[in-house]
Amino acid sequence: MDNRIRLNKEKRQDMISAIKTYFLKEREEELGDLAASLLLDFIIEKLANEFYNQGVYDSHKFFNDKAEDLLEIIKY
C-alpha cells in the first residue's frame, strides 16, 4: 500500500509559493522553485505523516466524545 501524501499540481504550487514567501519574509532569503520544491518534498517525506496521524487521533477522539454525548439522550 502506498502511504505517500499526494498533492495536485495547484496545491503543490501553492505550497511552493508559501515556502518561498516564508523564506523571503522570515529569513530574507530568496528561494527558487527547485529549492522550495525540494524542501516541500522533504517535509512530505519526513514530517507529513506525523501531522496526518495527529489529525487521525484528533478525529478519533472527537467522534468518541460525540458518541458518548449520544448516549446522554437515552430515555429511561
PyMOL Python script that loads the backbone (N, CA, C, O; Angstrom):
from pymol import cmd

cmd.read_pdbstr("""\
ATOM      1  N   MET A   1       0.849  -1.188   0.000  1.00  0.00           N
ATOM      2  CA  MET A   1       0.000   0.000   0.000  1.00  0.00           C
ATOM      3  C   MET A   1       0.889   1.244   0.000  1.00  0.00           C
ATOM      4  O   MET A   1       1.842   1.338   0.773  1.00  0.00           O
ATOM      5  N   ASP A   2       0.567   2.184  -0.865  1.00  0.00           N
ATOM      6  CA  ASP A   2       1.343   3.421  -0.996  1.00  0.00           C
ATOM      7  C   ASP A   2       0.752   4.472  -0.057  1.00  0.00           C
ATOM      8  O   ASP A   2      -0.353   4.962  -0.288  1.00  0.00           O
ATOM      9  N   ASN A   3       1.486   4.816   0.999  1.00  0.00           N
ATOM     10  CA  ASN A   3       1.000   5.756   2.009  1.00  0.00           C
ATOM     11  C   ASN A   3       1.502   7.178   1.807  1.00  0.00           C
ATOM     12  O   ASN A   3       1.299   8.039   2.663  1.00  0.00           O
ATOM     13  N   ARG A   4       2.156   7.426   0.677  1.00  0.00           N
ATOM     14  CA  ARG A   4       2.676   8.779   0.454  1.00  0.00           C
ATOM     15  C   ARG A   4       1.542   9.778   0.286  1.00  0.00           C
ATOM     16  O   ARG A   4       0.506   9.479  -0.308  1.00  0.00           O
ATOM     17  N   ILE A   5       1.762  10.948   0.812  1.00  0.00           N
ATOM     18  CA  ILE A   5       0.798  12.030   0.651  1.00  0.00           C
ATOM     19  C   ILE A   5       0.988  12.609  -0.748  1.00  0.00           C
ATOM     20  O   ILE A   5       2.103  12.930  -1.159  1.00  0.00           O
ATOM     21  N   ARG A   6      -0.109  12.732  -1.460  1.00  0.00           N
ATOM     22  CA  ARG A   6      -0.057  13.243  -2.829  1.00  0.00           C
ATOM     23  C   ARG A   6      -0.786  14.589  -2.887  1.00  0.00           C
ATOM     24  O   ARG A   6      -1.821  14.791  -2.253  1.00  0.00           O
ATOM     25  N   LEU A   7      -0.212  15.487  -3.663  1.00  0.00           N
ATOM     26  CA  LEU A   7      -0.796  16.816  -3.849  1.00  0.00           C
ATOM     27  C   LEU A   7      -1.105  17.008  -5.324  1.00  0.00           C
ATOM     28  O   LEU A   7      -0.350  16.569  -6.191  1.00  0.00           O
ATOM     29  N   ASN A   8      -2.231  17.672  -5.602  1.00  0.00           N
ATOM     30  CA  ASN A   8      -2.464  18.000  -7.007  1.00  0.00           C
ATOM     31  C   ASN A   8      -1.527  19.148  -7.390  1.00  0.00           C
ATOM     32  O   ASN A   8      -0.924  19.787  -6.527  1.00  0.00           O
ATOM     33  N   LYS A   9      -1.417  19.393  -8.668  1.00  0.00           N
ATOM     34  CA  LYS A   9      -0.447  20.369  -9.186  1.00  0.00           C
ATOM     35  C   LYS A   9      -0.669  21.765  -8.595  1.00  0.00           C
ATOM     36  O   LYS A   9       0.286  22.450  -8.228  1.00  0.00           O
ATOM     37  N   GLU A  10      -1.928  22.175  -8.508  1.00  0.00           N
ATOM     38  CA  GLU A  10      -2.232  23.519  -7.997  1.00  0.00           C
ATOM     39  C   GLU A  10      -1.865  23.649  -6.518  1.00  0.00           C
ATOM     40  O   GLU A  10      -1.280  24.652  -6.110  1.00  0.00           O
ATOM     41  N   LYS A  11      -2.207  22.634  -5.711  1.00  0.00           N
ATOM     42  CA  LYS A  11      -1.899  22.672  -4.275  1.00  0.00           C
ATOM     43  C   LYS A  11      -0.393  22.660  -4.056  1.00  0.00           C
ATOM     44  O   LYS A  11       0.120  23.371  -3.192  1.00  0.00           O
ATOM     45  N   ARG A  12       0.314  21.853  -4.837  1.00  0.00           N
ATOM     46  CA  ARG A  12       1.772  21.794  -4.721  1.00  0.00           C
ATOM     47  C   ARG A  12       2.385  23.162  -5.038  1.00  0.00           C
ATOM     48  O   ARG A  12       3.277  23.628  -4.329  1.00  0.00           O
ATOM     49  N   GLN A  13       1.901  23.798  -6.105  1.00  0.00           N
ATOM     50  CA  GLN A  13       2.431  25.112  -6.467  1.00  0.00           C
ATOM     51  C   GLN A  13       2.115  26.145  -5.388  1.00  0.00           C
ATOM     52  O   GLN A  13       2.944  27.006  -5.092  1.00  0.00           O
ATOM     53  N   ASP A  14       0.922  26.066  -4.800  1.00  0.00           N
ATOM     54  CA  ASP A  14       0.573  26.968  -3.692  1.00  0.00           C
ATOM     55  C   ASP A  14       1.533  26.788  -2.518  1.00  0.00           C
ATOM     56  O   ASP A  14       1.964  27.764  -1.904  1.00  0.00           O
ATOM     57  N   MET A  15       1.862  25.544  -2.214  1.00  0.00           N
ATOM     58  CA  MET A  15       2.769  25.266  -1.097  1.00  0.00           C
ATOM     59  C   MET A  15       4.188  25.740  -1.398  1.00  0.00           C
ATOM     60  O   MET A  15       4.866  26.277  -0.522  1.00  0.00           O
ATOM     61  N   ILE A  16       4.627  25.547  -2.613  1.00  0.00           N
ATOM     62  CA  ILE A  16       5.955  26.035  -3.013  1.00  0.00           C
ATOM     63  C   ILE A  16       5.997  27.553  -2.889  1.00  0.00           C
ATOM     64  O   ILE A  16       6.980  28.106  -2.396  1.00  0.00           O
ATOM     65  N   SER A  17       4.952  28.224  -3.324  1.00  0.00           N
ATOM     66  CA  SER A  17       4.888  29.684  -3.192  1.00  0.00           C
ATOM     67  C   SER A  17       4.905  30.104  -1.727  1.00  0.00           C
ATOM     68  O   SER A  17       5.556  31.085  -1.368  1.00  0.00           O
ATOM     69  N   ALA A  18       4.192  29.365  -0.883  1.00  0.00           N
ATOM     70  CA  ALA A  18       4.164  29.690   0.547  1.00  0.00           C
ATOM     71  C   ALA A  18       5.548  29.531   1.173  1.00  0.00           C
ATOM     72  O   ALA A  18       5.948  30.346   2.004  1.00  0.00           O
ATOM     73  N   ILE A  19       6.277  28.497   0.784  1.00  0.00           N
ATOM     74  CA  ILE A  19       7.638  28.292   1.292  1.00  0.00           C
ATOM     75  C   ILE A  19       8.538  29.440   0.851  1.00  0.00           C
ATOM     76  O   ILE A  19       9.304  29.978   1.650  1.00  0.00           O
ATOM     77  N   LYS A  20       8.444  29.808  -0.408  1.00  0.00           N
ATOM     78  CA  LYS A  20       9.262  30.907  -0.916  1.00  0.00           C
ATOM     79  C   LYS A  20       8.940  32.216  -0.191  1.00  0.00           C
ATOM     80  O   LYS A  20       9.845  32.973   0.159  1.00  0.00           O
ATOM     81  N   THR A  21       7.664  32.477   0.031  1.00  0.00           N
ATOM     82  CA  THR A  21       7.245  33.686   0.743  1.00  0.00           C
ATOM     83  C   THR A  21       7.755  33.676   2.172  1.00  0.00           C
ATOM     84  O   THR A  21       8.241  34.692   2.670  1.00  0.00           O
ATOM     85  N   TYR A  22       7.646  32.530   2.835  1.00  0.00           N
ATOM     86  CA  TYR A  22       8.134  32.407   4.217  1.00  0.00           C
ATOM     87  C   TYR A  22       9.628  32.723   4.292  1.00  0.00           C
ATOM     88  O   TYR A  22      10.055  33.527   5.121  1.00  0.00           O
ATOM     89  N   PHE A  23      10.411  32.099   3.435  1.00  0.00           N
ATOM     90  CA  PHE A  23      11.852  32.325   3.475  1.00  0.00           C
ATOM     91  C   PHE A  23      12.197  33.786   3.196  1.00  0.00           C
ATOM     92  O   PHE A  23      13.117  34.336   3.802  1.00  0.00           O
ATOM     93  N   LEU A  24      11.465  34.407   2.287  1.00  0.00           N
ATOM     94  CA  LEU A  24      11.737  35.807   1.969  1.00  0.00           C
ATOM     95  C   LEU A  24      11.384  36.713   3.146  1.00  0.00           C
ATOM     96  O   LEU A  24      12.154  37.607   3.496  1.00  0.00           O
ATOM     97  N   LYS A  25      10.219  36.484   3.757  1.00  0.00           N
ATOM     98  CA  LYS A  25       9.770  37.354   4.851  1.00  0.00           C
ATOM     99  C   LYS A  25      10.522  37.096   6.153  1.00  0.00           C
ATOM    100  O   LYS A  25      10.919  38.038   6.839  1.00  0.00           O
ATOM    101  N   GLU A  26      10.718  35.836   6.491  1.00  0.00           N
ATOM    102  CA  GLU A  26      11.282  35.491   7.793  1.00  0.00           C
ATOM    103  C   GLU A  26      12.802  35.406   7.807  1.00  0.00           C
ATOM    104  O   GLU A  26      13.425  35.670   8.836  1.00  0.00           O
ATOM    105  N   ARG A  27      13.396  35.047   6.699  1.00  0.00           N
ATOM    106  CA  ARG A  27      14.838  34.833   6.669  1.00  0.00           C
ATOM    107  C   ARG A  27      15.554  35.752   5.687  1.00  0.00           C
ATOM    108  O   ARG A  27      16.780  35.743   5.579  1.00  0.00           O
ATOM    109  N   GLU A  28      14.749  36.553   4.967  1.00  0.00           N
ATOM    110  CA  GLU A  28      15.296  37.438   3.954  1.00  0.00           C
ATOM    111  C   GLU A  28      16.176  36.681   2.955  1.00  0.00           C
ATOM    112  O   GLU A  28      17.219  37.165   2.518  1.00  0.00           O
ATOM    113  N   GLU A  29      15.709  35.462   2.609  1.00  0.00           N
ATOM    114  CA  GLU A  29      16.387  34.623   1.619  1.00  0.00           C
ATOM    115  C   GLU A  29      15.423  34.372   0.472  1.00  0.00           C
ATOM    116  O   GLU A  29      14.245  34.078   0.677  1.00  0.00           O
ATOM    117  N   GLU A  30      15.941  34.493  -0.716  1.00  0.00           N
ATOM    118  CA  GLU A  30      15.122  34.198  -1.884  1.00  0.00           C
ATOM    119  C   GLU A  30      15.385  32.766  -2.318  1.00  0.00           C
ATOM    120  O   GLU A  30      16.506  32.409  -2.679  1.00  0.00           O
ATOM    121  N   LEU A  31      14.335  31.949  -2.276  1.00  0.00           N
ATOM    122  CA  LEU A  31      14.458  30.568  -2.738  1.00  0.00           C
ATOM    123  C   LEU A  31      13.886  30.471  -4.148  1.00  0.00           C
ATOM    124  O   LEU A  31      12.896  31.123  -4.480  1.00  0.00           O
ATOM    125  N   GLY A  32      14.514  29.662  -4.951  1.00  0.00           N
ATOM    126  CA  GLY A  32      13.964  29.378  -6.270  1.00  0.00           C
ATOM    127  C   GLY A  32      12.931  28.268  -6.170  1.00  0.00           C
ATOM    128  O   GLY A  32      12.736  27.666  -5.114  1.00  0.00           O
ATOM    129  N   ASP A  33      12.279  28.014  -7.286  1.00  0.00           N
ATOM    130  CA  ASP A  33      11.270  26.958  -7.317  1.00  0.00           C
ATOM    131  C   ASP A  33      11.864  25.596  -6.977  1.00  0.00           C
ATOM    132  O   ASP A  33      11.239  24.820  -6.253  1.00  0.00           O
ATOM    133  N   LEU A  34      13.040  25.292  -7.475  1.00  0.00           N
ATOM    134  CA  LEU A  34      13.654  23.993  -7.221  1.00  0.00           C
ATOM    135  C   LEU A  34      13.945  23.804  -5.736  1.00  0.00           C
ATOM    136  O   LEU A  34      13.611  22.764  -5.167  1.00  0.00           O
ATOM    137  N   ALA A  35      14.563  24.795  -5.108  1.00  0.00           N
ATOM    138  CA  ALA A  35      14.885  24.688  -3.685  1.00  0.00           C
ATOM    139  C   ALA A  35      13.619  24.545  -2.843  1.00  0.00           C
ATOM    140  O   ALA A  35      13.572  23.726  -1.924  1.00  0.00           O
ATOM    141  N   ALA A  36      12.604  25.330  -3.150  1.00  0.00           N
ATOM    142  CA  ALA A  36      11.347  25.251  -2.408  1.00  0.00           C
ATOM    143  C   ALA A  36      10.667  23.907  -2.645  1.00  0.00           C
ATOM    144  O   ALA A  36      10.071  23.341  -1.728  1.00  0.00           O
ATOM    145  N   SER A  37      10.753  23.398  -3.863  1.00  0.00           N
ATOM    146  CA  SER A  37      10.169  22.103  -4.191  1.00  0.00           C
ATOM    147  C   SER A  37      10.874  20.975  -3.442  1.00  0.00           C
ATOM    148  O   SER A  37      10.221  20.061  -2.939  1.00  0.00           O
ATOM    149  N   LEU A  38      12.185  21.034  -3.369  1.00  0.00           N
ATOM    150  CA  LEU A  38      12.950  20.024  -2.625  1.00  0.00           C
ATOM    151  C   LEU A  38      12.638  20.081  -1.136  1.00  0.00           C
ATOM    152  O   LEU A  38      12.548  19.044  -0.480  1.00  0.00           O
ATOM    153  N   LEU A  39      12.473  21.287  -0.602  1.00  0.00           N
ATOM    154  CA  LEU A  39      12.107  21.423   0.808  1.00  0.00           C
ATOM    155  C   LEU A  39      10.712  20.842   1.052  1.00  0.00           C
ATOM    156  O   LEU A  39      10.486  20.152   2.046  1.00  0.00           O
ATOM    157  N   LEU A  40       9.789  21.122   0.150  1.00  0.00           N
ATOM    158  CA  LEU A  40       8.446  20.560   0.269  1.00  0.00           C
ATOM    159  C   LEU A  40       8.498  19.033   0.215  1.00  0.00           C
ATOM    160  O   LEU A  40       7.823  18.364   0.998  1.00  0.00           O
ATOM    161  N   ASP A  41       9.283  18.483  -0.691  1.00  0.00           N
ATOM    162  CA  ASP A  41       9.429  17.025  -0.770  1.00  0.00           C
ATOM    163  C   ASP A  41       9.964  16.457   0.542  1.00  0.00           C
ATOM    164  O   ASP A  41       9.491  15.419   1.007  1.00  0.00           O
ATOM    165  N   PHE A  42      10.942  17.128   1.139  1.00  0.00           N
ATOM    166  CA  PHE A  42      11.485  16.687   2.417  1.00  0.00           C
ATOM    167  C   PHE A  42      10.408  16.703   3.499  1.00  0.00           C
ATOM    168  O   PHE A  42      10.272  15.746   4.261  1.00  0.00           O
ATOM    169  N   ILE A  43       9.653  17.782   3.562  1.00  0.00           N
ATOM    170  CA  ILE A  43       8.599  17.899   4.565  1.00  0.00           C
ATOM    171  C   ILE A  43       7.576  16.776   4.385  1.00  0.00           C
ATOM    172  O   ILE A  43       7.167  16.141   5.357  1.00  0.00           O
ATOM    173  N   ILE A  44       7.172  16.538   3.150  1.00  0.00           N
ATOM    174  CA  ILE A  44       6.195  15.480   2.883  1.00  0.00           C
ATOM    175  C   ILE A  44       6.761  14.117   3.274  1.00  0.00           C
ATOM    176  O   ILE A  44       6.077  13.318   3.913  1.00  0.00           O
ATOM    177  N   GLU A  45       7.999  13.857   2.894  1.00  0.00           N
ATOM    178  CA  GLU A  45       8.601  12.544   3.136  1.00  0.00           C
ATOM    179  C   GLU A  45       8.901  12.298   4.615  1.00  0.00           C
ATOM    180  O   GLU A  45       8.657  11.202   5.121  1.00  0.00           O
ATOM    181  N   LYS A  46       9.420  13.296   5.299  1.00  0.00           N
ATOM    182  CA  LYS A  46       9.917  13.075   6.663  1.00  0.00           C
ATOM    183  C   LYS A  46       8.979  13.548   7.767  1.00  0.00           C
ATOM    184  O   LYS A  46       9.050  13.030   8.882  1.00  0.00           O
ATOM    185  N   LEU A  47       8.104  14.512   7.496  1.00  0.00           N
ATOM    186  CA  LEU A  47       7.328  15.127   8.573  1.00  0.00           C
ATOM    187  C   LEU A  47       5.817  14.982   8.433  1.00  0.00           C
ATOM    188  O   LEU A  47       5.108  14.928   9.439  1.00  0.00           O
ATOM    189  N   ALA A  48       5.323  14.919   7.225  1.00  0.00           N
ATOM    190  CA  ALA A  48       3.875  14.995   6.996  1.00  0.00           C
ATOM    191  C   ALA A  48       3.096  13.889   7.691  1.00  0.00           C
ATOM    192  O   ALA A  48       1.981  14.131   8.153  1.00  0.00           O
ATOM    193  N   ASN A  49       3.650  12.680   7.780  1.00  0.00           N
ATOM    194  CA  ASN A  49       2.917  11.586   8.418  1.00  0.00           C
ATOM    195  C   ASN A  49       2.568  11.898   9.866  1.00  0.00           C
ATOM    196  O   ASN A  49       1.512  11.491  10.351  1.00  0.00           O
ATOM    197  N   GLU A  50       3.436  12.608  10.552  1.00  0.00           N
ATOM    198  CA  GLU A  50       3.142  12.966  11.948  1.00  0.00           C
ATOM    199  C   GLU A  50       1.934  13.892  12.039  1.00  0.00           C
ATOM    200  O   GLU A  50       1.088  13.724  12.917  1.00  0.00           O
ATOM    201  N   PHE A  51       1.849  14.863  11.141  1.00  0.00           N
ATOM    202  CA  PHE A  51       0.705  15.777  11.119  1.00  0.00           C
ATOM    203  C   PHE A  51      -0.568  15.019  10.743  1.00  0.00           C
ATOM    204  O   PHE A  51      -1.626  15.230  11.337  1.00  0.00           O
ATOM    205  N   TYR A  52      -0.454  14.147   9.762  1.00  0.00           N
ATOM    206  CA  TYR A  52      -1.593  13.340   9.334  1.00  0.00           C
ATOM    207  C   TYR A  52      -2.081  12.463  10.494  1.00  0.00           C
ATOM    208  O   TYR A  52      -3.275  12.412  10.790  1.00  0.00           O
ATOM    209  N   ASN A  53      -1.142  11.782  11.138  1.00  0.00           N
ATOM    210  CA  ASN A  53      -1.511  10.900  12.251  1.00  0.00           C
ATOM    211  C   ASN A  53      -2.161  11.676  13.382  1.00  0.00           C
ATOM    212  O   ASN A  53      -3.102  11.183  14.004  1.00  0.00           O
ATOM    213  N   GLN A  54      -1.681  12.877  13.659  1.00  0.00           N
ATOM    214  CA  GLN A  54      -2.310  13.693  14.702  1.00  0.00           C
ATOM    215  C   GLN A  54      -3.747  14.022  14.316  1.00  0.00           C
ATOM    216  O   GLN A  54      -4.632  14.023  15.171  1.00  0.00           O
ATOM    217  N   GLY A  55      -3.984  14.297  13.051  1.00  0.00           N
ATOM    218  CA  GLY A  55      -5.349  14.540  12.577  1.00  0.00           C
ATOM    219  C   GLY A  55      -6.233  13.320  12.759  1.00  0.00           C
ATOM    220  O   GLY A  55      -7.403  13.446  13.122  1.00  0.00           O
ATOM    221  N   VAL A  56      -5.685  12.141  12.509  1.00  0.00           N
ATOM    222  CA  VAL A  56      -6.445  10.906  12.710  1.00  0.00           C
ATOM    223  C   VAL A  56      -6.782  10.739  14.184  1.00  0.00           C
ATOM    224  O   VAL A  56      -7.925  10.437  14.525  1.00  0.00           O
ATOM    225  N   TYR A  57      -5.800  10.933  15.061  1.00  0.00           N
ATOM    226  CA  TYR A  57      -6.053  10.813  16.509  1.00  0.00           C
ATOM    227  C   TYR A  57      -7.085  11.837  16.971  1.00  0.00           C
ATOM    228  O   TYR A  57      -7.985  11.509  17.745  1.00  0.00           O
ATOM    229  N   ASP A  58      -6.958  13.068  16.503  1.00  0.00           N
ATOM    230  CA  ASP A  58      -7.913  14.110  16.895  1.00  0.00           C
ATOM    231  C   ASP A  58      -9.319  13.775  16.413  1.00  0.00           C
ATOM    232  O   ASP A  58     -10.292  13.985  17.136  1.00  0.00           O
ATOM    233  N   SER A  59      -9.426  13.254  15.196  1.00  0.00           N
ATOM    234  CA  SER A  59     -10.735  12.853  14.666  1.00  0.00           C
ATOM    235  C   SER A  59     -11.324  11.709  15.477  1.00  0.00           C
ATOM    236  O   SER A  59     -12.517  11.703  15.781  1.00  0.00           O
ATOM    237  N   HIS A  60     -10.490  10.748  15.825  1.00  0.00           N
ATOM    238  CA  HIS A  60     -10.940   9.609  16.632  1.00  0.00           C
ATOM    239  C   HIS A  60     -11.473  10.088  17.976  1.00  0.00           C
ATOM    240  O   HIS A  60     -12.542   9.662  18.412  1.00  0.00           O
ATOM    241  N   LYS A  61     -10.735  10.963  18.622  1.00  0.00           N
ATOM    242  CA  LYS A  61     -11.173  11.491  19.917  1.00  0.00           C
ATOM    243  C   LYS A  61     -12.478  12.264  19.766  1.00  0.00           C
ATOM    244  O   LYS A  61     -13.388  12.107  20.580  1.00  0.00           O
ATOM    245  N   PHE A  62     -12.577  13.089  18.743  1.00  0.00           N
ATOM    246  CA  PHE A  62     -13.785  13.875  18.504  1.00  0.00           C
ATOM    247  C   PHE A  62     -15.001  12.953  18.359  1.00  0.00           C
ATOM    248  O   PHE A  62     -16.031  13.162  19.000  1.00  0.00           O
ATOM    249  N   PHE A  63     -14.864  11.932  17.507  1.00  0.00           N
ATOM    250  CA  PHE A  63     -16.001  11.034  17.282  1.00  0.00           C
ATOM    251  C   PHE A  63     -16.331  10.206  18.516  1.00  0.00           C
ATOM    252  O   PHE A  63     -17.501   9.926  18.776  1.00  0.00           O
ATOM    253  N   ASN A  64     -15.323   9.812  19.274  1.00  0.00           N
ATOM    254  CA  ASN A  64     -15.592   9.092  20.523  1.00  0.00           C
ATOM    255  C   ASN A  64     -16.329   9.986  21.509  1.00  0.00           C
ATOM    256  O   ASN A  64     -17.268   9.544  22.171  1.00  0.00           O
ATOM    257  N   ASP A  65     -15.906  11.241  21.607  1.00  0.00           N
ATOM    258  CA  ASP A  65     -16.589  12.185  22.504  1.00  0.00           C
ATOM    259  C   ASP A  65     -18.037  12.384  22.063  1.00  0.00           C
ATOM    260  O   ASP A  65     -18.936  12.429  22.902  1.00  0.00           O
ATOM    261  N   LYS A  66     -18.273  12.504  20.754  1.00  0.00           N
ATOM    262  CA  LYS A  66     -19.632  12.692  20.248  1.00  0.00           C
ATOM    263  C   LYS A  66     -20.474  11.445  20.480  1.00  0.00           C
ATOM    264  O   LYS A  66     -21.670  11.549  20.752  1.00  0.00           O
ATOM    265  N   ALA A  67     -19.863  10.263  20.374  1.00  0.00           N
ATOM    266  CA  ALA A  67     -20.596   9.023  20.647  1.00  0.00           C
ATOM    267  C   ALA A  67     -21.014   8.972  22.107  1.00  0.00           C
ATOM    268  O   ALA A  67     -22.112   8.510  22.419  1.00  0.00           O
ATOM    269  N   GLU A  68     -20.168   9.433  22.994  1.00  0.00           N
ATOM    270  CA  GLU A  68     -20.512   9.496  24.418  1.00  0.00           C
ATOM    271  C   GLU A  68     -21.667  10.469  24.626  1.00  0.00           C
ATOM    272  O   GLU A  68     -22.579  10.195  25.405  1.00  0.00           O
ATOM    273  N   ASP A  69     -21.630  11.610  23.928  1.00  0.00           N
ATOM    274  CA  ASP A  69     -22.728  12.579  24.020  1.00  0.00           C
ATOM    275  C   ASP A  69     -24.040  11.956  23.568  1.00  0.00           C
ATOM    276  O   ASP A  69     -25.095  12.249  24.132  1.00  0.00           O
ATOM    277  N   LEU A  70     -23.983  11.103  22.559  1.00  0.00           N
ATOM    278  CA  LEU A  70     -25.172  10.454  22.038  1.00  0.00           C
ATOM    279  C   LEU A  70     -25.836   9.575  23.104  1.00  0.00           C
ATOM    280  O   LEU A  70     -27.061   9.470  23.163  1.00  0.00           O
ATOM    281  N   LEU A  71     -25.023   8.957  23.929  1.00  0.00           N
ATOM    282  CA  LEU A  71     -25.576   8.103  24.992  1.00  0.00           C
ATOM    283  C   LEU A  71     -26.361   8.903  26.020  1.00  0.00           C
ATOM    284  O   LEU A  71     -27.191   8.343  26.737  1.00  0.00           O
ATOM    285  N   GLU A  72     -26.115  10.179  26.099  1.00  0.00           N
ATOM    286  CA  GLU A  72     -26.833  11.029  27.076  1.00  0.00           C
ATOM    287  C   GLU A  72     -28.301  11.230  26.716  1.00  0.00           C
ATOM    288  O   GLU A  72     -29.076  11.687  27.556  1.00  0.00           O
ATOM    289  N   ILE A  73     -28.699  10.905  25.503  1.00  0.00           N
ATOM    290  CA  ILE A  73     -30.101  11.117  25.123  1.00  0.00           C
ATOM    291  C   ILE A  73     -30.962   9.869  25.329  1.00  0.00           C
ATOM    292  O   ILE A  73     -32.143   9.853  24.981  1.00  0.00           O
ATOM    293  N   ILE A  74     -30.364   8.840  25.890  1.00  0.00           N
ATOM    294  CA  ILE A  74     -31.131   7.615  26.180  1.00  0.00           C
ATOM    295  C   ILE A  74     -32.260   7.961  27.147  1.00  0.00           C
ATOM    296  O   ILE A  74     -32.058   8.668  28.134  1.00  0.00           O
ATOM    297  N   LYS A  75     -33.437   7.455  26.847  1.00  0.00           N
ATOM    298  CA  LYS A  75     -34.612   7.690  27.703  1.00  0.00           C
ATOM    299  C   LYS A  75     -34.836   6.470  28.569  1.00  0.00           C
ATOM    300  O   LYS A  75     -34.742   5.331  28.112  1.00  0.00           O
ATOM    301  N   TYR A  76     -35.127   6.728  29.808  1.00  0.00           N
ATOM    302  CA  TYR A  76     -35.381   5.629  30.767  1.00  0.00           C
ATOM    303  C   TYR A  76     -36.824   5.612  31.165  1.00  0.00           C
ATOM    304  O   TYR A  76     -37.235   4.767  31.960  1.00  0.00           O
TER     305      TYR A  76
END
""", "prot")
cmd.dss("prot")
cmd.show_as("cartoon", "prot")
cmd.util.cbc("prot")
cmd.orient("prot")
